[in-house]
Amino acid sequence: MLTNITGLPEVLDTDLIGFLTAVDAEGQPQTSPVWYLRDGEDLIVYNRPTAARLTSIASNPLVAFNLRGDLRANAVVTLEGRARVENLPPAKDLPGYVSKYGKEIERFGWTPETFSDDYRTGLRITVTRVRASGLKQAGV
């Protein structure tokens, strides 16, 4: 699904921030900026074990995931899917994650090891629907 849309894999592989929306127990959507990694057709997000979104996802696994797009909203990417906590290798052991976020990890004062200790709960998002437009025109 992700690889069937021209330009989408490249956008997902290069954009640094995604916005993950989960619905809390009261039914309120909560959106959080997250770092993520595309893993084939899925997305991986590492979380602190105390992240409220993990509780929300445990009771309702349906999520939305959006990218920023461009300033004029010419390029829009919205993904819908099901999220689940998964026992994943630490972020430091995923070369793609470290190469994508290594500079950001360092900028925030972590090492790959300390980041992996802090953000040790893996979340896998299986994408079930994609809405994307304007990827080529905007060069997002």
mmCIF file of the C-alpha atoms, coordinates in Angstrom:
data_MODEL
# 
_entry.id   MODEL 
# 
loop_
_atom_site.group_PDB 
_atom_site.id 
_atom_site.type_symbol 
_atom_site.label_atom_id 
_atom_site.label_alt_id 
_atom_site.label_comp_id 
_atom_site.label_asym_id 
_atom_site.label_entity_id 
_atom_site.label_seq_id 
_atom_site.pdbx_PDB_ins_code 
_atom_site.Cartn_x 
_atom_site.Cartn_y 
_atom_site.Cartn_z 
_atom_site.occupancy 
_atom_site.B_iso_or_equiv 
_atom_site.pdbx_formal_charge 
_atom_site.auth_seq_id 
_atom_site.auth_comp_id 
_atom_site.auth_asym_id 
_atom_site.auth_atom_id 
_atom_site.pdbx_PDB_model_num 
ATOM 1   C CA . MET A 1 1   ? 0.000   0.000  0.000  1.00 0.00 ? 1   MET A CA 1 
ATOM 2   C CA . LEU A 1 2   ? 2.732   2.519  0.943  1.00 0.00 ? 2   LEU A CA 1 
ATOM 3   C CA . THR A 1 3   ? 4.992   1.468  -1.890 1.00 0.00 ? 3   THR A CA 1 
ATOM 4   C CA . ASN A 1 4   ? 2.194   1.650  -4.489 1.00 0.00 ? 4   ASN A CA 1 
ATOM 5   C CA . ILE A 1 5   ? 1.973   5.458  -4.384 1.00 0.00 ? 5   ILE A CA 1 
ATOM 6   C CA . THR A 1 6   ? 4.640   7.264  -6.372 1.00 0.00 ? 6   THR A CA 1 
ATOM 7   C CA . GLY A 1 7   ? 6.846   9.320  -4.090 1.00 0.00 ? 7   GLY A CA 1 
ATOM 8   C CA . LEU A 1 8   ? 5.298   8.174  -0.818 1.00 0.00 ? 8   LEU A CA 1 
ATOM 9   C CA . PRO A 1 9   ? 8.094   5.807  0.306  1.00 0.00 ? 9   PRO A CA 1 
ATOM 10  C CA . GLU A 1 10  ? 10.677  8.544  -0.300 1.00 0.00 ? 10  GLU A CA 1 
ATOM 11  C CA . VAL A 1 11  ? 8.643   11.098 1.640  1.00 0.00 ? 11  VAL A CA 1 
ATOM 12  C CA . LEU A 1 12  ? 8.160   8.710  4.548  1.00 0.00 ? 12  LEU A CA 1 
ATOM 13  C CA . ASP A 1 13  ? 11.851  7.827  4.517  1.00 0.00 ? 13  ASP A CA 1 
ATOM 14  C CA . THR A 1 14  ? 13.047  11.443 4.562  1.00 0.00 ? 14  THR A CA 1 
ATOM 15  C CA . ASP A 1 15  ? 10.509  13.433 6.607  1.00 0.00 ? 15  ASP A CA 1 
ATOM 16  C CA . LEU A 1 16  ? 11.570  13.501 10.242 1.00 0.00 ? 16  LEU A CA 1 
ATOM 17  C CA . ILE A 1 17  ? 8.324   14.273 12.033 1.00 0.00 ? 17  ILE A CA 1 
ATOM 18  C CA . GLY A 1 18  ? 4.959   12.579 11.780 1.00 0.00 ? 18  GLY A CA 1 
ATOM 19  C CA . PHE A 1 19  ? 1.822   13.308 13.752 1.00 0.00 ? 19  PHE A CA 1 
ATOM 20  C CA . LEU A 1 20  ? 0.237   10.280 15.392 1.00 0.00 ? 20  LEU A CA 1 
ATOM 21  C CA . THR A 1 21  ? -3.367  10.566 16.557 1.00 0.00 ? 21  THR A CA 1 
ATOM 22  C CA . ALA A 1 22  ? -4.870  8.082  19.008 1.00 0.00 ? 22  ALA A CA 1 
ATOM 23  C CA . VAL A 1 23  ? -8.196  8.357  20.840 1.00 0.00 ? 23  VAL A CA 1 
ATOM 24  C CA . ASP A 1 24  ? -8.111  8.402  24.638 1.00 0.00 ? 24  ASP A CA 1 
ATOM 25  C CA . ALA A 1 25  ? -10.569 6.624  26.958 1.00 0.00 ? 25  ALA A CA 1 
ATOM 26  C CA . GLU A 1 26  ? -12.911 9.642  26.964 1.00 0.00 ? 26  GLU A CA 1 
ATOM 27  C CA . GLY A 1 27  ? -13.065 9.619  23.163 1.00 0.00 ? 27  GLY A CA 1 
ATOM 28  C CA . GLN A 1 28  ? -10.829 12.654 22.722 1.00 0.00 ? 28  GLN A CA 1 
ATOM 29  C CA . PRO A 1 29  ? -8.378  12.436 19.794 1.00 0.00 ? 29  PRO A CA 1 
ATOM 30  C CA . GLN A 1 30  ? -4.843  13.243 20.953 1.00 0.00 ? 30  GLN A CA 1 
ATOM 31  C CA . THR A 1 31  ? -2.169  14.090 18.391 1.00 0.00 ? 31  THR A CA 1 
ATOM 32  C CA . SER A 1 32  ? 1.534   13.829 19.165 1.00 0.00 ? 32  SER A CA 1 
ATOM 33  C CA . PRO A 1 33  ? 4.586   14.604 17.048 1.00 0.00 ? 33  PRO A CA 1 
ATOM 34  C CA . VAL A 1 34  ? 6.686   11.436 16.715 1.00 0.00 ? 34  VAL A CA 1 
ATOM 35  C CA . TRP A 1 35  ? 9.803   10.113 15.102 1.00 0.00 ? 35  TRP A CA 1 
ATOM 36  C CA . TYR A 1 36  ? 9.070   7.075  12.967 1.00 0.00 ? 36  TYR A CA 1 
ATOM 37  C CA . LEU A 1 37  ? 10.644  4.615  10.591 1.00 0.00 ? 37  LEU A CA 1 
ATOM 38  C CA . ARG A 1 38  ? 9.016   2.978  7.596  1.00 0.00 ? 38  ARG A CA 1 
ATOM 39  C CA . ASP A 1 39  ? 9.391   -0.804 7.822  1.00 0.00 ? 39  ASP A CA 1 
ATOM 40  C CA . GLY A 1 40  ? 8.117   -2.043 4.480  1.00 0.00 ? 40  GLY A CA 1 
ATOM 41  C CA . GLU A 1 41  ? 4.388   -1.356 4.576  1.00 0.00 ? 41  GLU A CA 1 
ATOM 42  C CA . ASP A 1 42  ? 4.329   -0.559 8.322  1.00 0.00 ? 42  ASP A CA 1 
ATOM 43  C CA . LEU A 1 43  ? 5.563   2.299  10.459 1.00 0.00 ? 43  LEU A CA 1 
ATOM 44  C CA . ILE A 1 44  ? 7.552   1.910  13.661 1.00 0.00 ? 44  ILE A CA 1 
ATOM 45  C CA . VAL A 1 45  ? 7.402   4.449  16.492 1.00 0.00 ? 45  VAL A CA 1 
ATOM 46  C CA . TYR A 1 46  ? 9.458   4.185  19.670 1.00 0.00 ? 46  TYR A CA 1 
ATOM 47  C CA . ASN A 1 47  ? 7.857   5.492  22.868 1.00 0.00 ? 47  ASN A CA 1 
ATOM 48  C CA . ARG A 1 48  ? 8.626   6.100  26.472 1.00 0.00 ? 48  ARG A CA 1 
ATOM 49  C CA . PRO A 1 49  ? 6.856   3.326  28.405 1.00 0.00 ? 49  PRO A CA 1 
ATOM 50  C CA . THR A 1 50  ? 4.758   5.972  30.192 1.00 0.00 ? 50  THR A CA 1 
ATOM 51  C CA . ALA A 1 51  ? 3.435   7.606  26.984 1.00 0.00 ? 51  ALA A CA 1 
ATOM 52  C CA . ALA A 1 52  ? -0.324  8.133  27.306 1.00 0.00 ? 52  ALA A CA 1 
ATOM 53  C CA . ARG A 1 53  ? -0.839  7.078  23.686 1.00 0.00 ? 53  ARG A CA 1 
ATOM 54  C CA . LEU A 1 54  ? 0.114   3.504  24.628 1.00 0.00 ? 54  LEU A CA 1 
ATOM 55  C CA . THR A 1 55  ? -2.848  3.307  27.020 1.00 0.00 ? 55  THR A CA 1 
ATOM 56  C CA . SER A 1 56  ? -5.128  4.816  24.379 1.00 0.00 ? 56  SER A CA 1 
ATOM 57  C CA . ILE A 1 57  ? -3.947  2.357  21.729 1.00 0.00 ? 57  ILE A CA 1 
ATOM 58  C CA . ALA A 1 58  ? -4.398  -0.579 24.101 1.00 0.00 ? 58  ALA A CA 1 
ATOM 59  C CA . SER A 1 59  ? -8.111  0.232  24.318 1.00 0.00 ? 59  SER A CA 1 
ATOM 60  C CA . ASN A 1 60  ? -8.559  1.435  20.722 1.00 0.00 ? 60  ASN A CA 1 
ATOM 61  C CA . PRO A 1 61  ? -5.887  0.453  18.183 1.00 0.00 ? 61  PRO A CA 1 
ATOM 62  C CA . LEU A 1 62  ? -7.246  2.668  15.377 1.00 0.00 ? 62  LEU A CA 1 
ATOM 63  C CA . VAL A 1 63  ? -4.877  5.566  14.672 1.00 0.00 ? 63  VAL A CA 1 
ATOM 64  C CA . ALA A 1 64  ? -4.214  8.268  12.129 1.00 0.00 ? 64  ALA A CA 1 
ATOM 65  C CA . PHE A 1 65  ? -0.752  9.372  11.034 1.00 0.00 ? 65  PHE A CA 1 
ATOM 66  C CA . ASN A 1 66  ? -0.069  12.591 9.133  1.00 0.00 ? 66  ASN A CA 1 
ATOM 67  C CA . LEU A 1 67  ? 2.944   14.295 7.685  1.00 0.00 ? 67  LEU A CA 1 
ATOM 68  C CA . ARG A 1 68  ? 3.382   18.056 7.714  1.00 0.00 ? 68  ARG A CA 1 
ATOM 69  C CA . GLY A 1 69  ? 3.158   18.535 3.959  1.00 0.00 ? 69  GLY A CA 1 
ATOM 70  C CA . ASP A 1 70  ? 4.322   21.792 2.464  1.00 0.00 ? 70  ASP A CA 1 
ATOM 71  C CA . LEU A 1 71  ? 3.508   25.341 3.539  1.00 0.00 ? 71  LEU A CA 1 
ATOM 72  C CA . ARG A 1 72  ? 0.792   25.796 0.916  1.00 0.00 ? 72  ARG A CA 1 
ATOM 73  C CA . ALA A 1 73  ? -0.872  22.430 1.623  1.00 0.00 ? 73  ALA A CA 1 
ATOM 74  C CA . ASN A 1 74  ? -0.112  21.277 -1.919 1.00 0.00 ? 74  ASN A CA 1 
ATOM 75  C CA . ALA A 1 75  ? 1.174   17.961 -0.624 1.00 0.00 ? 75  ALA A CA 1 
ATOM 76  C CA . VAL A 1 76  ? -0.913  16.058 1.877  1.00 0.00 ? 76  VAL A CA 1 
ATOM 77  C CA . VAL A 1 77  ? -0.282  12.624 3.357  1.00 0.00 ? 77  VAL A CA 1 
ATOM 78  C CA . THR A 1 78  ? -2.735  11.014 5.767  1.00 0.00 ? 78  THR A CA 1 
ATOM 79  C CA . LEU A 1 79  ? -2.454  7.375  6.790  1.00 0.00 ? 79  LEU A CA 1 
ATOM 80  C CA . GLU A 1 80  ? -4.916  5.365  8.819  1.00 0.00 ? 80  GLU A CA 1 
ATOM 81  C CA . GLY A 1 81  ? -4.145  2.091  10.486 1.00 0.00 ? 81  GLY A CA 1 
ATOM 82  C CA . ARG A 1 82  ? -4.014  -0.182 13.463 1.00 0.00 ? 82  ARG A CA 1 
ATOM 83  C CA . ALA A 1 83  ? -1.306  0.216  16.056 1.00 0.00 ? 83  ALA A CA 1 
ATOM 84  C CA . ARG A 1 84  ? -0.005  -2.348 18.489 1.00 0.00 ? 84  ARG A CA 1 
ATOM 85  C CA . VAL A 1 85  ? 2.776   -2.529 21.027 1.00 0.00 ? 85  VAL A CA 1 
ATOM 86  C CA . GLU A 1 86  ? 5.401   -4.906 19.720 1.00 0.00 ? 86  GLU A CA 1 
ATOM 87  C CA . ASN A 1 87  ? 8.630   -6.290 21.090 1.00 0.00 ? 87  ASN A CA 1 
ATOM 88  C CA . LEU A 1 88  ? 11.037  -4.633 18.649 1.00 0.00 ? 88  LEU A CA 1 
ATOM 89  C CA . PRO A 1 89  ? 14.821  -4.442 18.653 1.00 0.00 ? 89  PRO A CA 1 
ATOM 90  C CA . PRO A 1 90  ? 16.085  -1.299 20.386 1.00 0.00 ? 90  PRO A CA 1 
ATOM 91  C CA . ALA A 1 91  ? 16.254  1.744  18.112 1.00 0.00 ? 91  ALA A CA 1 
ATOM 92  C CA . LYS A 1 92  ? 20.057  1.677  18.375 1.00 0.00 ? 92  LYS A CA 1 
ATOM 93  C CA . ASP A 1 93  ? 20.047  -1.727 16.665 1.00 0.00 ? 93  ASP A CA 1 
ATOM 94  C CA . LEU A 1 94  ? 18.088  -0.530 13.630 1.00 0.00 ? 94  LEU A CA 1 
ATOM 95  C CA . PRO A 1 95  ? 20.618  1.052  11.250 1.00 0.00 ? 95  PRO A CA 1 
ATOM 96  C CA . GLY A 1 96  ? 17.833  2.853  9.373  1.00 0.00 ? 96  GLY A CA 1 
ATOM 97  C CA . TYR A 1 97  ? 16.606  4.506  12.559 1.00 0.00 ? 97  TYR A CA 1 
ATOM 98  C CA . VAL A 1 98  ? 20.046  5.629  13.659 1.00 0.00 ? 98  VAL A CA 1 
ATOM 99  C CA . SER A 1 99  ? 20.919  6.969  10.210 1.00 0.00 ? 99  SER A CA 1 
ATOM 100 C CA . LYS A 1 100 ? 17.607  8.862  9.994  1.00 0.00 ? 100 LYS A CA 1 
ATOM 101 C CA . TYR A 1 101 ? 17.642  10.306 13.523 1.00 0.00 ? 101 TYR A CA 1 
ATOM 102 C CA . GLY A 1 102 ? 21.295  10.181 14.604 1.00 0.00 ? 102 GLY A CA 1 
ATOM 103 C CA . LYS A 1 103 ? 21.794  13.951 14.300 1.00 0.00 ? 103 LYS A CA 1 
ATOM 104 C CA . GLU A 1 104 ? 18.537  14.634 16.151 1.00 0.00 ? 104 GLU A CA 1 
ATOM 105 C CA . ILE A 1 105 ? 19.433  12.158 18.887 1.00 0.00 ? 105 ILE A CA 1 
ATOM 106 C CA . GLU A 1 106 ? 22.748  13.935 19.362 1.00 0.00 ? 106 GLU A CA 1 
ATOM 107 C CA . ARG A 1 107 ? 21.119  17.396 19.190 1.00 0.00 ? 107 ARG A CA 1 
ATOM 108 C CA . PHE A 1 108 ? 18.853  16.466 22.110 1.00 0.00 ? 108 PHE A CA 1 
ATOM 109 C CA . GLY A 1 109 ? 21.802  15.214 24.178 1.00 0.00 ? 109 GLY A CA 1 
ATOM 110 C CA . TRP A 1 110 ? 21.241  11.475 23.815 1.00 0.00 ? 110 TRP A CA 1 
ATOM 111 C CA . THR A 1 111 ? 23.379  8.741  22.391 1.00 0.00 ? 111 THR A CA 1 
ATOM 112 C CA . PRO A 1 112 ? 21.705  5.943  20.432 1.00 0.00 ? 112 PRO A CA 1 
ATOM 113 C CA . GLU A 1 113 ? 22.025  3.852  23.609 1.00 0.00 ? 113 GLU A CA 1 
ATOM 114 C CA . THR A 1 114 ? 20.442  6.403  25.965 1.00 0.00 ? 114 THR A CA 1 
ATOM 115 C CA . PHE A 1 115 ? 17.670  7.155  23.465 1.00 0.00 ? 115 PHE A CA 1 
ATOM 116 C CA . SER A 1 116 ? 16.958  3.421  23.218 1.00 0.00 ? 116 SER A CA 1 
ATOM 117 C CA . ASP A 1 117 ? 16.780  3.183  27.002 1.00 0.00 ? 117 ASP A CA 1 
ATOM 118 C CA . ASP A 1 118 ? 14.369  6.130  27.261 1.00 0.00 ? 118 ASP A CA 1 
ATOM 119 C CA . TYR A 1 119 ? 12.222  5.189  24.246 1.00 0.00 ? 119 TYR A CA 1 
ATOM 120 C CA . ARG A 1 120 ? 12.121  1.444  24.624 1.00 0.00 ? 120 ARG A CA 1 
ATOM 121 C CA . THR A 1 121 ? 8.487   0.604  23.888 1.00 0.00 ? 121 THR A CA 1 
ATOM 122 C CA . GLY A 1 122 ? 7.974   -0.231 20.239 1.00 0.00 ? 122 GLY A CA 1 
ATOM 123 C CA . LEU A 1 123 ? 4.772   0.485  18.402 1.00 0.00 ? 123 LEU A CA 1 
ATOM 124 C CA . ARG A 1 124 ? 3.993   -0.963 14.986 1.00 0.00 ? 124 ARG A CA 1 
ATOM 125 C CA . ILE A 1 125 ? 1.405   0.740  12.820 1.00 0.00 ? 125 ILE A CA 1 
ATOM 126 C CA . THR A 1 126 ? -0.096  -1.393 10.082 1.00 0.00 ? 126 THR A CA 1 
ATOM 127 C CA . VAL A 1 127 ? -1.422  1.011  7.486  1.00 0.00 ? 127 VAL A CA 1 
ATOM 128 C CA . THR A 1 128 ? -4.927  0.229  6.232  1.00 0.00 ? 128 THR A CA 1 
ATOM 129 C CA . ARG A 1 129 ? -5.701  3.377  4.233  1.00 0.00 ? 129 ARG A CA 1 
ATOM 130 C CA . VAL A 1 130 ? -3.620  6.015  2.481  1.00 0.00 ? 130 VAL A CA 1 
ATOM 131 C CA . ARG A 1 131 ? -4.674  9.432  1.276  1.00 0.00 ? 131 ARG A CA 1 
ATOM 132 C CA . ALA A 1 132 ? -1.896  11.285 -0.487 1.00 0.00 ? 132 ALA A CA 1 
ATOM 133 C CA . SER A 1 133 ? -1.864  14.048 -3.039 1.00 0.00 ? 133 SER A CA 1 
ATOM 134 C CA . GLY A 1 134 ? 0.577   16.493 -4.558 1.00 0.00 ? 134 GLY A CA 1 
ATOM 135 C CA . LEU A 1 135 ? 3.746   14.654 -3.635 1.00 0.00 ? 135 LEU A CA 1 
ATOM 136 C CA . LYS A 1 136 ? 5.506   15.219 -6.944 1.00 0.00 ? 136 LYS A CA 1 
ATOM 137 C CA . GLN A 1 137 ? 4.370   18.799 -7.494 1.00 0.00 ? 137 GLN A CA 1 
ATOM 138 C CA . ALA A 1 138 ? 5.386   20.049 -4.077 1.00 0.00 ? 138 ALA A CA 1 
ATOM 139 C CA . GLY A 1 139 ? 8.592   18.079 -3.730 1.00 0.00 ? 139 GLY A CA 1 
ATOM 140 C CA . VAL A 1 140 ? 7.760   17.247 -0.131 1.00 0.00 ? 140 VAL A CA 1 
# 
